[in-house]
Amino acid sequence: MLQELEPRNGLLMITGVLWGCTNPFIRQGTRGLRDIKSDTLVGQVRAEIWFLLSNWKYVVPWLVNQAGSLVYLAAVQRAPLSVAVPVASGVTFALTALTGAAAGLDKALDTRSALGTALVLAGTALCCWNQTSAKV
């Protein structure tokens, strides 16, 4: 039974990595979006869409992020939601914080933020462990 749990947890970890590592870069790619102005609502929407789609700093991480969504769909088919949601969300949260700090896109993690991130990961591990021990 434990061997069955590993592939789906791996898919959930991959999802969290793809989502978490791209979030800071997607946020960076949208810088300047608020400066886009148009006289009409339709013109505004068109200008914003063009701004995003013509900006590789947005498009590349967004496509990788969408690949994470496809992996998540595969994982959700194999894992109960009580595991899938906390694992994907916890890993995403932690890697968003770590990637943003490591890439210099966000401020460096202070002690409390690092501790909070570690606690989120510990809680995620407990969710997996609880599901594993309940099935065995």
C-alpha positions in Angstrom: 0.0 0.0 0.0 2.9 2.4 0.8 4.2 1.9 -2.8 0.8 3.2 -4.1 1.1 6.4 -2.1 4.5 7.4 -3.3 3.7 8.2 -7.0 0.7 10.4 -6.2 2.6 12.2 -3.4 5.4 12.7 -6.0 3.0 14.3 -8.4 1.7 16.6 -5.6 5.3 17.6 -4.8 6.0 18.3 -8.5 2.8 20.4 -8.6 4.0 22.4 -5.6 7.4 22.9 -7.1 6.1 24.0 -10.5 3.5 26.4 -8.9 5.8 27.7 -6.1 8.9 28.3 -8.2 6.9 30.2 -10.8 4.7 32.4 -8.6 7.4 35.1 -7.9 8.4 35.3 -11.6 4.7 35.6 -12.7 4.3 38.5 -10.2 7.5 40.1 -11.5 6.3 39.6 -15.1 3.1 41.6 -14.4 5.1 44.7 -13.2 4.0 47.6 -15.4 0.5 46.2 -16.0 -1.1 48.9 -13.8 0.5 51.6 -16.0 -1.5 50.4 -19.0 -4.3 52.8 -19.8 -7.0 53.0 -22.4 -10.1 55.1 -22.9 -12.6 52.2 -23.1 -13.1 49.1 -21.2 -12.6 46.9 -24.2 -9.5 48.8 -25.2 -8.2 48.4 -21.6 -8.7 44.6 -21.6 -7.1 44.3 -25.0 -4.1 46.4 -24.0 -3.6 44.4 -20.8 -3.9 41.1 -22.6 -1.4 42.3 -25.2 1.0 43.5 -22.5 0.9 40.1 -20.8 1.1 37.9 -23.9 3.9 39.9 -25.4 6.0 39.8 -22.2 8.2 36.7 -22.0 8.9 37.4 -18.3 5.2 36.6 -17.8 4.4 34.0 -20.4 7.3 31.6 -19.7 6.6 31.2 -16.0 2.9 31.2 -16.6 3.2 28.2 -19.0 5.4 26.3 -16.5 2.8 27.1 -13.9 0.0 25.7 -16.2 2.1 22.6 -16.6 1.9 22.3 -12.8 -1.9 22.5 -13.1 -1.9 19.6 -15.5 0.2 17.6 -13.1 -2.2 18.5 -10.3 -5.1 17.2 -12.3 -3.3 13.8 -12.6 -2.5 13.8 -8.9 -6.0 14.6 -7.8 -7.3 11.6 -9.7 -5.0 9.4 -7.6 -5.0 11.1 -4.2 -7.8 12.0 -1.8 -8.5 15.7 -1.6 -7.7 15.6 2.1 -4.1 15.0 1.0 -3.9 16.7 -2.4 -4.9 20.1 -1.3 -2.7 20.5 1.7 0.3 19.0 0.1 0.2 21.0 -3.1 -0.7 24.2 -1.2 1.9 23.7 1.5 4.7 23.0 -0.9 3.6 25.9 -3.2 3.6 28.3 -0.2 7.0 27.3 1.0 8.6 27.3 -2.4 7.0 30.7 -3.4 8.6 32.2 -0.3 12.0 30.5 -0.8 12.2 31.2 -4.5 11.2 34.8 -4.2 13.8 35.4 -1.5 16.5 33.4 -3.3 15.9 35.2 -6.6 15.9 38.6 -4.9 12.3 39.2 -6.0 11.1 39.4 -2.5 12.7 40.4 0.8 14.9 37.7 2.4 13.1 35.5 4.9 13.6 36.6 8.5 13.7 34.0 11.3 10.0 34.1 11.9 9.1 33.7 8.2 11.6 30.8 7.9 10.1 29.2 11.0 6.6 29.6 9.6 7.6 28.1 6.3 9.2 25.2 8.1 6.0 24.7 10.2 3.9 24.7 7.0 6.1 22.0 5.5 6.0 20.0 8.8 2.2 20.2 8.8 2.1 19.0 5.2 4.4 16.1 6.1 2.0 15.2 9.0 -1.0 15.2 6.6 0.9 12.7 4.3 2.0 10.6 7.3 -1.5 10.5 8.7 -3.0 9.4 5.4 -0.2 6.8 5.0 -0.6 5.3 8.5 -4.4 5.3 8.2 -4.2 3.2 5.0 -1.6 0.7 6.2 
